[in-house]
Amino acid sequence: MAINTINELEKIITSFSKGEKTEVNSALQRLFSQEVEIDDVRRAIFEELTKSELSPKYREDLKGLVEHLDKLADHVKDSARSVKVLIDIIVPKEILDEYVSIAKNLTECASMLGECIEMLGIDPFRARELAHQVDVSEDKVDDGYLLMKSLFIKYSKDMDVALLLELKDLLYHIETTADMCADTADHIRTLAEGEINLP
């Protein structure tokens, strides 16, 4: 579900770049609904973990994984809120195009993370390999982050301070989401090592 919020965010940013306000608002509604469901699932998982017979360390690692995914979804929601604020504002096309590119790289990063999670408990060696791919995709988001900062400077005379600050917030939350993907992949590495070393 957390991964799906990132897919929705890409749709939101792509539609925003095209001026498709109806599509943006529909995707925003879906994303906000998913985020509420994620909170419910997180609470249910924590309750189940208290009943499980897993080792205390493995249980804590699983809890950490769920917490990372929850925080990831929170940053996606904050990114979506920034787009909601910007929906009626004119933003330079080059900046919008770069946001679309960053969103695609973020979706790729999240897709790798989703596969990584699926392999946990099935093929821990493959989970470790995919965790590395998450890092590679996260690097692409970082590259876009640096390019976007240079675009902010390039267009600073064409935009007022309030717009720049909101665009900066959007960029921060997207980049933090990518960081959370990488942090979650690190957690999966830990869990995968535990499975590999089970007697």
C-alpha positions as CSV (number, residue, x, y, z in Angstrom):
1,M,0.0,0.0,0.0
2,A,2.9,2.4,0.8
3,I,4.4,1.6,-2.7
4,N,1.0,2.4,-4.3
5,T,1.0,5.9,-2.8
6,I,4.2,6.6,-4.7
7,N,2.5,5.4,-7.9
8,E,-0.4,7.8,-7.2
9,L,2.1,10.6,-6.6
10,E,3.7,10.1,-10.0
11,K,0.2,10.3,-11.5
12,I,-0.5,13.5,-9.6
13,I,2.8,15.2,-10.7
14,T,2.4,14.1,-14.3
15,S,-1.2,15.4,-14.4
16,F,-0.2,18.6,-12.7
17,S,2.5,19.1,-15.3
18,K,-0.2,18.8,-18.0
19,G,-2.6,21.1,-16.3
20,E,-5.1,18.3,-15.8
21,K,-6.7,19.5,-12.5
22,T,-9.6,16.9,-12.5
23,E,-7.1,14.0,-12.7
24,V,-4.9,15.6,-10.1
25,N,-7.8,16.0,-7.6
26,S,-8.9,12.4,-8.3
27,A,-5.5,11.0,-7.6
28,L,-5.1,13.2,-4.5
29,Q,-8.3,11.7,-3.1
30,R,-7.1,8.1,-3.7
31,L,-3.7,8.9,-2.2
32,F,-5.2,10.5,1.0
33,S,-7.6,7.5,1.4
34,Q,-4.7,5.0,1.0
35,E,-2.7,6.8,3.6
36,V,-5.5,6.5,6.2
37,E,-5.7,2.7,5.4
38,I,-1.9,2.4,5.8
39,D,-2.2,3.8,9.4
40,D,-4.9,1.2,10.1
41,V,-2.8,-1.6,8.7
42,R,0.2,-0.5,10.7
43,R,-1.7,-0.7,13.9
44,A,-3.1,-4.2,13.0
45,I,0.4,-5.4,12.2
46,F,1.8,-4.1,15.5
47,E,-1.0,-5.9,17.3
48,E,-0.2,-9.2,15.5
49,L,3.5,-8.8,16.2
50,T,2.8,-8.7,19.9
51,K,1.2,-12.2,19.6
52,S,3.8,-13.7,17.3
53,E,6.4,-16.4,18.4
54,L,9.2,-14.7,16.4
55,S,12.4,-14.0,18.2
56,P,12.5,-10.5,19.9
57,K,15.2,-9.2,17.5
58,Y,13.4,-10.3,14.4
59,R,10.1,-8.9,15.7
60,E,11.8,-5.6,16.3
61,D,13.3,-5.6,12.8
62,L,9.8,-6.3,11.3
63,K,8.4,-3.5,13.4
64,G,11.1,-1.2,12.1
65,L,10.3,-2.2,8.5
66,V,6.6,-1.3,9.0
67,E,7.5,2.0,10.7
68,H,9.8,2.9,7.8
69,L,7.0,2.2,5.3
70,D,4.6,4.3,7.3
71,K,7.0,7.3,7.4
72,L,7.6,6.8,3.6
73,A,3.8,7.1,3.0
74,D,3.7,10.2,5.3
75,H,6.3,12.0,3.1
76,V,4.4,11.0,0.0
77,K,1.3,12.5,1.5
78,D,3.2,15.7,2.3
79,S,4.4,15.8,-1.4
80,A,0.8,15.5,-2.5
81,R,-0.2,18.3,-0.2
82,S,2.4,20.6,-1.9
83,V,1.0,19.8,-5.3
84,K,-2.5,20.5,-4.0
85,V,-1.4,24.0,-2.9
86,L,0.3,24.6,-6.3
87,I,-2.5,23.3,-8.5
88,D,-3.7,26.7,-9.7
89,I,-0.2,28.3,-9.9
90,I,1.8,28.6,-13.1
91,V,5.2,26.9,-12.8
92,P,7.9,27.1,-15.5
93,K,7.7,24.1,-17.9
94,E,11.3,23.0,-17.4
95,I,10.8,22.7,-13.6
96,L,7.5,20.7,-14.2
97,D,9.3,18.4,-16.6
98,E,12.1,17.7,-14.1
99,Y,9.5,17.0,-11.4
100,V,7.9,14.4,-13.8
101,S,11.4,12.9,-14.4
102,I,12.1,12.7,-10.6
103,A,8.7,11.2,-9.9
104,K,9.4,8.5,-12.5
105,N,12.7,7.7,-10.9
106,L,11.0,7.6,-7.5
107,T,8.4,5.2,-8.8
108,E,11.2,2.9,-10.1
109,C,12.9,3.1,-6.7
110,A,9.6,2.1,-5.0
111,S,8.9,-0.7,-7.5
112,M,12.3,-2.2,-6.6
113,L,11.5,-1.8,-2.9
114,G,8.2,-3.6,-3.5
115,E,9.9,-6.5,-5.2
116,C,12.5,-6.6,-2.4
117,I,9.7,-6.9,0.3
118,E,8.0,-9.6,-1.7
119,M,11.2,-11.6,-1.8
120,L,11.7,-11.4,2.0
121,G,10.7,-14.8,3.4
122,I,10.9,-16.4,-0.1
123,D,14.4,-15.7,-1.4
124,P,16.5,-13.6,1.0
125,F,19.5,-13.6,-1.4
126,R,17.3,-12.0,-4.1
127,A,16.0,-9.6,-1.5
128,R,19.5,-8.4,-0.8
129,E,20.2,-8.0,-4.6
130,L,17.0,-6.0,-5.0
131,A,17.9,-3.8,-2.0
132,H,21.0,-2.8,-3.9
133,Q,18.9,-1.8,-6.9
134,V,16.8,0.4,-4.6
135,D,20.0,2.3,-3.8
136,V,20.8,2.7,-7.5
137,S,17.4,4.1,-8.2
138,E,17.6,6.4,-5.2
139,D,20.8,7.8,-6.6
140,K,18.8,8.9,-9.7
141,V,16.4,10.8,-7.5
142,D,19.4,12.5,-5.8
143,D,20.7,13.5,-9.3
144,G,17.3,15.1,-10.1
145,Y,17.3,16.8,-6.7
146,L,20.6,18.6,-7.5
147,L,19.4,19.5,-11.0
148,M,16.1,20.9,-9.6
149,K,18.0,23.1,-7.2
150,S,19.9,24.6,-10.1
151,L,16.6,25.2,-11.9
152,F,15.3,27.1,-8.9
153,I,18.2,29.5,-9.2
154,K,17.7,29.7,-12.9
155,Y,14.1,30.7,-12.6
156,S,14.3,32.6,-9.3
157,K,13.6,36.0,-11.0
158,D,10.4,34.6,-12.6
159,M,8.9,33.2,-9.4
160,D,8.0,34.9,-6.1
161,V,9.4,33.7,-2.8
162,A,6.2,31.8,-1.7
163,L,6.2,29.7,-4.9
164,L,9.9,28.9,-4.6
165,L,9.4,27.8,-1.0
166,E,6.5,25.5,-1.9
167,L,8.4,24.0,-4.8
168,K,11.3,23.5,-2.4
169,D,9.0,21.7,0.1
170,L,7.7,19.5,-2.7
171,L,11.3,18.6,-3.7
172,Y,12.3,18.0,-0.1
173,H,9.5,15.5,0.5
174,I,10.1,13.7,-2.7
175,E,13.8,13.4,-2.0
176,T,13.0,12.3,1.6
177,T,10.7,9.6,0.3
178,A,13.5,8.3,-1.9
179,D,15.8,8.3,1.2
180,M,13.1,6.4,3.1
181,C,13.0,3.8,0.3
182,A,16.8,3.3,0.7
183,D,16.5,3.2,4.5
184,T,13.7,0.6,4.2
185,A,15.9,-1.5,1.9
186,D,18.6,-1.4,4.5
187,H,16.1,-2.8,7.0
188,I,15.3,-5.6,4.5
189,R,18.9,-6.4,4.2
190,T,19.0,-6.9,8.0
191,L,15.9,-9.1,7.9
192,A,17.3,-11.1,4.9
193,E,20.6,-11.7,6.7
194,G,18.6,-13.1,9.6
195,E,16.8,-15.5,7.3
196,I,20.0,-16.5,5.6
197,N,21.7,-17.3,8.9
198,L,18.8,-19.3,10.4
199,P,19.9,-22.8,11.5
